[in-house]
Amino acid sequence: PTSPPWELPTSSPASRTVKRGRSTTYTITVTPTGGLSGATSFSLTSGPGNTSYTFAPTSVGSGSSTLTVGTTNITAKGTHTLVITGTNGSLNKTVSVTLKVQ
């Protein structure tokens, strides 16, 4: 398969630690290459249950989106992998980040 013509680098920071009942953020940056046009939209395709996920903005042509992850008092403690997918037309790219819940 052809690699999408944009960079979706590992989020900054790639790992966050949060106490149950609190929230944390990750920044995802899109850098178009090869003449890519249009917006890349974001979704979370893997993560722990009892957790909320919000991207702001939900899509960008070039630039950054902030993912806010909100945990609850019953979110499972431990280390979780969050898989973030960027979609532009029929092209997809994923990055993984770590969420440590205490």
N, C-alpha and C positions, 0 to 999 in steps of 0.2 A: 504494500500500500504506500501511496505517496504521503510524505510528511506534510502536514498543513503549513502554509507559508506564513507562519507567525511564530513568535517565541512566547511561550508561556512558562517563564522560569519558575523554579521552586519559590513558593511564597516567602515573603519576608515577614516575620521570622518563620523558619520551617518547623519549629517546634514551640509549643506553648504549654504552660502549666496553669491550671485553674482549679480553684476549690469548687466543690459541688454547690450549686445555687448561684454561681457567678458566671460572668461572660468574659470572652477574650476575642481578639481580632487577629486576622491575617490580611496581608495586602498582596493581591495578585496583579501582576503587570503584564499587559499585552503589548508587544512590539511587532507591528506588521512588517513583513519582509516580502519580497517578490511581487509587489504590486497588489497585495491583498486589499480589498475594499469591503465596506460594510462593517457591521458590529459583531463582536464576539460576545455571546451570552454565556453565563455561568450557571452551573448546577453542581450540587454535591451528590455524588453517586455512591458514596459509602461513608458511614459514620455511626457512632453509637446511638442507641435509642434514647428517648426521654431528653432530647436535645433539640434546640431550635437553631436554624441556620438562615442567615439573611445576607444577600449580596447587595451592596450599594456603591455604584449603580449596578443594576442587574446585567448590563451589557455595556461594552466600550468599543469604539473603533480603534483607538490607540490610547494607552494610559492605564490607569489603575482602578481596581475595584476592591472594596474592603469587605471581607467575609467576617461577620460577627457570629460567634458561636455562643449560644446561651445554654448553660447546663441547669438541671433541676436538682433537688435534694435526693432524687432517686436515680440520677445518671450513674451508670456503673463506674466505679473507681478503676483506675488502671490506665494503661497506655493504649490509645486508639489511633488507627490510621484513618485520616479523612482523605477521600479521593475527590479532587475538584476537576470538573470537566469544562473545557472551553469549547463552544460550538460556533462555527462560522459557516453558514450554508450546510453543505454535506460533510464538512471537515470537522474532526474532533481531535482534541489533544487533552491529556490529563497530567496532573501533577499530584503528588501525595505529600501531605503534611502530617505532623504528629500532634495529638492532643493528649496531654497527661492530666487526668482528673484525680484530684485528691479528696 
